């Protein structure tokens, strides 16, 4: 086989960050049976069978990675693990010998190739700065056509940072039309509780003719079809092989630092491949509607491995028309319906879909769209003088308490049902920051100014691009600070404090302040407002 290493392409799809209930689902889908597996039960101290796995050996020169891959037993062997299904698991170890990093990369290439099926692995992930685990697939024709023409399917990919301990990315990489660059999709899933480093979780792909769907613990979070590729080549109807590896360093995760623990390990309970023919999915369960902030209604249901999407139907009467979905092909277990009419009752039904057909619809659920009321996030205004945490913008929803240019939280953390992009921060005091700033976005904060007077206003910001510009307004739209501009700070989590050029005069009492992002390309942690 070709000695090809994983390359990172440009993500062109909007990330689908899913806040899903963690309920174990039976695998595989109905109509599927086990056709190949490695349970990694060969005995403690032994290595996986060479009848099933090939080792890539040597330095990986792609992506500026640092590791040297080896086939020795130290870096890949069967170990005892009481949390594994059968008490044994494959351990892929990463070591550091005075800055020389070793790991293992195993593939079924040349031994087992697969075309379609339900493919899953139960894995406990390693973690830390510079640690890059993956469970993925490459086209079996890579030796003839090269990468990315062969097609790459990333079922599990993680970069080890603290902000990724509960996050997984699944991706597709292929050749763009005309042969220049890669055509890519990527989506993410966030655990509602716990982390991938502390417990095993099951990473799953349902690969069908002309479509691929991704699940974690049975929860659907991403589906892509051949139709989305347009004039671009679609390589995913040809055989592929499976890979397991842990890279160290590289352009995406960055290199290890003093916080990275070695040796580090990835534990793999099993890899399983099922084959069969899809059957029509069952009716979704646990479907419910809840009133939310600012004329919004949240719909929730239990995801299922038999579905590759969900159709949502809506009406303002008890008769819900099932001929045309209100939202078709949802790939989540939650949906926030926004822009509704205050006081109006809305009625909903839901059906699961896959290539075999559409399930029976659920019974009707309904609730009333609530009045849009802006309220302090914690129930009490932030006190001035003091720090205002930027992720703690007011409640009230899109268009009232905030405006964000994309409809989902692409930052993976905190207030996931809102559209504001929030992530865990590495800045002083920990907590969260608001990232992925875009021009024209804004956030509002109800504050209580203890004493009228002049205040010095500072912003805690970070950027790995060209910096940015923002300003602060009062409730009338008056610009209080003027443009506050800053340069690249040296990294997305390298925060610096920038201060408005002139003091701001604030009256005493409860009032609303509005933070406006004049440009994009930066992260924000807090606003510090202190008496002059």
Secondary structure, 3 states (H helix, E strand, C coil): CCCCCCCCCCCCCCCCCEECCCCCCCCCCCCEEEEEEECCCCCCCCCCCCCCCEEECEECCHHHCCCEECCCCCCEEEEECCCCCCCEEEEEEEEEECCEEEECEEECCCCCCECCEEEEEEEECCCCCCEEEEEEEEECCHHHHCCCCCCEEEEEECCCCHHHCCEEEEEEEEECHHHCCEEEEEEEEECCCCCCCCCCEEEEEEEECCEEEEEECCEEEEEEEHHHHCCCCCCCCCCEEEEEEEEECCCCCCCCCCCCCCCEEEEEEEEEEEEECCCCCCCCEEEEEEECCCCCEEEEEECCCCCCEEEEEEECCCCCCCCCCCEEEECCCEEEECCCCCCCEEEEEEEEEECCEECCCCCCEEEECCCCCCECCCCCCEEECEEEECCCCCECCECCCEECCCCCCCCCCCCCCCCCCEEECCCCCCCEEECCCCCCCEEEEEEEECCCEEEEEEEEEEECCCCEEEEEECCCCCECCCCEEECCCCEEEEEEEEECCCCEEECCEEEEEEEEECCCCCEEEEEEEEEC
